[in-house]
Amino acid sequence: MLKNAGYFNLIGYDTSIGMIERGKAENPDLDLQYNESYSLPLKNGSFDAVVLAAVLTSLPTKTLRVLVLEEIKRVLKPNGILILSEFLRDRRREYDRHGCFDSKLGIRMKHFHESEISSMLQGWEIIHFKSIKAESINRSIVPAVHVIAHSSLDKAPSH
């Protein structure tokens, strides 16, 4: 979608080789890279914008979700943009007490309440927050949230 909108300096990272292979099969001309850790091999302030689509949903712990959001802040330029789409809890699905479930692919997943997304984004300036319907990986239409936020104007943390 971004490439069709005229953006060409795009890089995608994932900790799942399977997701990288799927992405390359669907978009062979995109630069998709496997990264085995949640630290990106990039300098501070490398990007104007970062897109996370169902990334936090696939992270099994709050600690990892916080780590990923801190890493995103590090690689964003001051006042850079985060575009975030995450799945919300769906009345049709059964969850454990933490909002987690095992997907059909055998992956532990989490669906959020809107308040959990807001809480995770403390320290970000939220400029857009909207509940939407989105298509999941298994092609179901489910509740989700779309967020656009600015990183802090402060200097990104160093690693």
N, C-alpha and C positions, 0 to 999 in steps of 0.2 A: 504494500500500500504506500509506504513512504517513497519507495523508488518510483512508483507511478506518479507521485506528486512532485517529482523533480529532485529528490534528495539522492545523492550518489555516494557520499562518504559514510557508508553504513557498515557497522561491525556487530555481529551477534555472538554472544558467549552463552554456553550452557555447560552444566556439570554432567549432563546425560549424553553419552555417545549416541544413543538411540534417537534423542530429539535432534541432535545435530544432523544425523543421517536423514531423518524425516524432513527437516528444514531444507537440506541441500537437494533432496529429491523433488520437493515442491518448488524450490527457488534456487536452481543450480548456479545462478550468477551472483548470489549473495555471499559475502565473506562471513561464514559461520565457523566459529572456532570452539573446540573443546577446551574447557578449563577445569581442572580437577579440584580446584579450591574455590572458596568464595572471595578470595582476593584477586582482583583483576591485574594483569601484567601491564599496567598503564600508569603514566605520571598523573599527579594531582592536577585537577582542572583540565582534563583532556577533552571533555565533551560539552557541547552546548545543551544537549538533551539526552535523556535516557528513557527508553520505553521498557516497562515491565508488564508483561501480559501473563497473568496467572502464575507468576513466579512465586509470590509469597504463599499462594495456595499449596504449592508443592513442597514447601519447606516444613519439615515435621516439628520444629520447635520454635518458640518465641525467640530464643537466643539467636538462632540462625537468621530469622527474619530481621531482627535488629542489626545483626552483623551486615547483612546484605544492604539494608537501607543506609547504614553508615558508610559502606564502601561506595554506594552510588553517590552519596554526598561528596566523598573524596574525589571521585573522578569527574564530577560536574564542575564546570567553571562557576565562579561566583554568580549567584542569581540564575544558575542554569535551571532547566525545566525537567521535571519528572512527569512522565505520562504513565499512569498506572491503571490497569484494569484487573480487577480481582473478583472472584466469585463470592456471592453472598449465600447465606443459609437458605435452603429451599424446603418448604413444608413437606414436599414429597419425598424427602430423603431422611434416613435415620442417621443420627450423629451420636458420638460419645459425648460426654459432658464438656469436652473442650471444642466441640464443633468439628471433630475429625471423623474420617471414615476411610475405608480401604477401597480404592477405585477398582474398576473392572480390570485394569492393567496391573493390579497388585501393588499400587503405589499408595502410601499413606498420604492423605490429602486433608486440607482444612478449608472449610468455608467460614466466612466471617459474618459478624454483625457489622453494620455500618459504623457503630461506635468503636469497634476494634480497629477498623481502618483509620479512623480519625485519631485514635490514641497512638497508633504506630507512627503517624505522621506529625506528632508534636515536634516543633522545631522547624517545620516546613511552613511556608506561606501557601495555603490552599487557595487557588484561584478558580477552581471548578470542581464540583463534587456532585455527581448525578447517579441515581439508581437507573439501571438499564436492564434489558434482557440481552443475553449473549449466548453464543453457541459454544458448548463445551467440546472437549476433544473427541467425545463419542457422539457428537452432533445433536445433543439435547439442547433445548432452549431453557436457560436457567437465569435466575436473578444474579446481577453483578453490579459493580460500581465502577464508574469511570472518574478518575481524578487527574487533575493537572495541578502541579504545585511547583513553586520556586524553592530552590535551596536557599539557605541562609546567605545573606550578603557577607557574612563573616568568612574568613579564610577557611578552606577545607581542612579537616584534620590530617595530620601526616602519619604515614606508616613507616 
